[in-house]
Amino acid sequence: MTATLPRALPSPDGKPVPQQDTAEVRVFRVFARDLAAGRIRWSAEAARFIAEQFDHLAADWDTTQATGRTDPVRDALARGGPFPHGPCLELGSGTGLFTPLLASAFPSVISLDLSEQMLRQAAGRSPARVRADAGALPAADASVTAIAAIDMLLFADETARVLSRDGVLLWINQLGEDGPLYLPASEVAAALPGRWHATEALAGWGSWAVLRRAY
């Protein structure tokens, strides 16, 4: 079940909408959906490719790639709770632009990324950084209370494995439907093993969903 909240933060002018008809965007969209649905498997080759791409982009990421807006994250934290008290695992944390916001809601945030260079750029924002693959999380079963996935591929089985019984998934797309990795909350819930319910909303240029297990 998905509950949609009314928009609280307007969408400002100047949204940096990527070209939707390019081969690269189409490939990313299909890959993201097929991976989430389990139609394809994540591989070491895919992980290496992603790491190399983001290593190359890391030095200029904040000035050339980042949107500069935190609306979806702020709105998710303000209206998507209450959140359980415990550690948050930030997947695909990049240069740590959103880590301080997450740290305002959770007692500890562990930033995880495939790209070593991205993690180096995050040194001033993310105190706890781990270079690791979200397809094989270095965390014990039911050991974290929140996972934050911001413009991230969905690794459904690993997400469900490491989240505690009352844990939450923050699924955030900075550009909403225009983002190359966008998945609606309904597809995320369907991909996760077991039964999940979601609260979602549009915020600024993007969208967010908070998903919890349904019992």
C-alpha positions as CSV (number, residue, x, y, z in Angstrom):
1,M,0.0,0.0,0.0
2,T,1.2,3.5,-0.9
3,A,0.1,6.7,0.8
4,T,0.7,9.9,-1.2
5,L,1.1,13.1,0.7
6,P,0.3,16.5,-0.8
7,R,3.3,18.5,-2.0
8,A,4.7,20.8,0.7
9,L,7.8,22.2,-1.1
10,P,7.2,23.8,-4.6
11,S,9.2,23.0,-7.7
12,P,11.3,26.0,-8.5
13,D,12.2,27.1,-12.0
14,G,15.3,25.9,-13.7
15,K,15.0,22.2,-13.2
16,P,18.1,20.6,-14.9
17,V,16.1,18.0,-16.8
18,P,18.4,15.5,-18.6
19,Q,17.8,14.6,-22.2
20,Q,15.3,11.7,-22.0
21,D,15.8,10.2,-25.5
22,T,19.6,9.6,-25.3
23,A,20.8,6.0,-25.6
24,E,22.7,6.3,-22.3
25,V,19.6,7.4,-20.3
26,R,17.4,4.7,-21.9
27,V,20.0,2.1,-21.0
28,F,20.3,3.3,-17.4
29,R,16.5,3.3,-17.0
30,V,16.1,-0.2,-18.3
31,F,19.0,-1.4,-16.2
32,A,17.7,0.1,-13.0
33,R,14.2,-1.4,-13.4
34,D,15.5,-4.8,-14.5
35,L,18.0,-5.0,-11.5
36,A,15.3,-4.0,-9.0
37,A,12.9,-6.5,-10.4
38,G,15.5,-9.3,-10.4
39,R,15.4,-9.8,-14.1
40,I,19.2,-9.3,-14.3
41,R,22.0,-9.9,-11.8
42,W,24.5,-7.4,-10.4
43,S,28.0,-8.4,-11.4
44,A,31.6,-7.6,-10.5
45,E,32.0,-6.1,-14.0
46,A,29.1,-3.7,-13.4
47,A,30.5,-2.7,-10.1
48,R,33.9,-1.9,-11.6
49,F,32.4,0.1,-14.4
50,I,30.3,2.2,-12.0
51,A,33.3,2.8,-9.7
52,E,35.5,3.9,-12.6
53,Q,32.8,6.3,-14.0
54,F,32.3,8.0,-10.6
55,D,36.0,8.1,-9.8
56,H,36.4,10.1,-13.0
57,L,33.5,12.5,-12.0
58,A,34.4,12.9,-8.4
59,A,36.6,16.0,-8.4
60,D,34.1,18.2,-10.2
61,W,30.9,16.5,-9.0
62,D,29.7,19.3,-6.6
63,T,30.0,22.0,-9.2
64,T,29.0,20.2,-12.4
65,Q,26.7,17.4,-11.5
66,A,25.0,18.1,-8.2
67,T,21.6,19.8,-8.3
68,G,22.4,22.0,-5.3
69,R,18.9,21.3,-3.8
70,T,18.0,19.2,-0.7
71,D,14.2,19.5,-0.9
72,P,13.4,15.8,-1.2
73,V,15.7,14.8,1.6
74,R,14.5,17.6,3.9
75,D,10.8,16.8,3.2
76,A,11.3,13.1,3.7
77,L,12.9,13.6,7.1
78,A,10.3,16.2,8.1
79,R,7.2,14.2,7.0
80,G,8.2,10.6,6.5
81,G,8.7,9.7,10.2
82,P,8.6,8.8,12.9
83,F,12.0,7.0,12.3
84,P,13.5,4.3,14.5
85,H,16.5,5.3,16.6
86,G,19.6,3.7,15.3
87,P,22.3,3.8,12.6
88,C,21.6,4.9,9.1
89,L,23.4,3.3,6.1
90,E,23.7,5.9,3.3
91,L,24.1,4.0,0.0
92,G,25.8,5.6,-3.0
93,S,26.8,8.5,-0.7
94,G,29.0,10.2,-3.2
95,T,30.6,13.4,-2.0
96,G,28.5,13.5,1.1
97,L,26.2,16.3,0.1
98,F,23.3,14.8,2.0
99,T,25.1,13.2,4.9
100,P,24.8,16.2,7.3
101,L,21.0,16.2,6.8
102,L,20.8,12.5,7.5
103,A,22.9,13.0,10.6
104,S,20.4,15.4,11.9
105,A,17.8,12.6,12.0
106,F,19.8,9.6,12.9
107,P,22.4,9.1,15.7
108,S,25.0,7.8,13.3
109,V,25.4,7.7,9.5
110,I,27.7,5.4,7.7
111,S,28.4,6.5,4.1
112,L,29.0,3.8,1.6
113,D,30.1,4.1,-2.0
114,L,31.8,2.1,-4.7
115,S,34.0,5.1,-5.7
116,E,37.1,5.7,-3.7
117,Q,37.5,9.2,-5.1
118,M,33.9,10.1,-4.2
119,L,34.6,9.1,-0.6
120,R,37.7,11.1,-0.6
121,Q,35.8,14.2,-1.6
122,A,33.3,13.5,1.2
123,A,36.0,13.7,3.9
124,G,34.7,16.9,5.4
125,R,31.1,15.8,5.4
126,S,31.0,12.1,6.2
127,P,32.9,11.1,9.3
128,A,32.3,7.3,8.7
129,R,33.0,6.3,5.1
130,V,33.3,2.8,3.7
131,R,34.2,1.7,0.1
132,A,31.9,-1.2,-0.6
133,D,29.4,-2.7,-3.0
134,A,25.7,-2.2,-2.1
135,G,25.0,-5.5,-3.8
136,A,26.9,-7.2,-1.0
137,L,26.6,-5.0,2.0
138,P,29.2,-5.3,4.7
139,A,26.6,-5.4,7.4
140,A,25.0,-8.1,9.5
141,D,21.4,-9.2,9.2
142,A,18.9,-6.7,10.8
143,S,21.8,-4.5,11.9
144,V,20.7,-1.0,10.7
145,T,17.5,0.9,11.3
146,A,17.6,3.0,8.2
147,I,18.9,2.9,4.7
148,A,19.1,6.1,2.6
149,A,19.2,5.5,-1.1
150,I,19.5,8.9,-3.0
151,D,19.6,8.5,-6.8
152,M,20.7,5.0,-6.3
153,L,20.1,1.6,-7.8
154,L,17.8,-0.7,-5.7
155,F,19.4,-3.8,-4.3
156,A,16.2,-5.2,-2.9
157,D,17.4,-8.4,-1.2
158,E,20.4,-6.7,0.5
159,T,18.3,-3.8,1.7
160,A,15.7,-6.1,3.3
161,R,18.4,-8.3,4.8
162,V,20.3,-5.6,6.7
163,L,17.3,-3.6,7.8
164,S,15.9,-4.3,11.3
165,R,12.4,-5.4,11.8
166,D,11.2,-1.8,12.2
167,G,13.7,-0.4,9.8
168,V,13.0,2.1,7.0
169,L,14.2,2.7,3.5
170,L,14.4,6.3,2.4
171,W,14.1,6.2,-1.4
172,I,14.9,9.6,-2.9
173,N,15.1,10.8,-6.5
174,Q,16.4,14.4,-6.7
175,L,14.8,14.9,-10.2
176,G,11.8,12.7,-9.6
177,E,10.6,11.0,-12.8
178,D,13.2,12.8,-14.9
179,G,16.1,11.1,-13.1
180,P,17.7,8.2,-14.9
181,L,17.4,5.9,-11.9
182,Y,13.8,6.8,-10.9
183,L,11.6,4.1,-9.6
184,P,8.1,4.9,-8.2
185,A,7.4,3.8,-4.6
186,S,5.0,1.1,-5.8
187,E,7.8,-0.6,-7.8
188,V,10.3,-0.4,-5.0
189,A,7.7,-2.0,-2.6
190,A,7.0,-4.7,-5.1
191,A,10.7,-5.5,-5.5
192,L,11.5,-5.8,-1.8
193,P,10.9,-9.3,-0.4
194,G,7.9,-9.6,1.9
195,R,5.1,-7.0,2.3
196,W,6.0,-3.3,2.5
197,H,4.0,-0.1,2.7
198,A,5.2,3.3,1.5
199,T,4.6,7.0,2.2
200,E,5.6,9.2,-0.7
201,A,5.5,12.8,-1.9
202,L,6.9,15.2,-4.5
203,A,9.3,17.8,-3.1
204,G,11.1,20.5,-5.0
205,W,12.4,19.1,-8.3
206,G,12.3,15.5,-6.9
207,S,10.4,12.9,-5.1
208,W,10.8,10.7,-2.0
209,A,9.3,7.6,-0.4
210,V,9.8,6.1,3.0
211,L,9.1,2.3,3.0
212,R,8.4,0.1,6.0
213,R,7.6,-3.6,6.4
214,A,3.9,-4.3,6.7
215,Y,2.9,-6.8,9.4
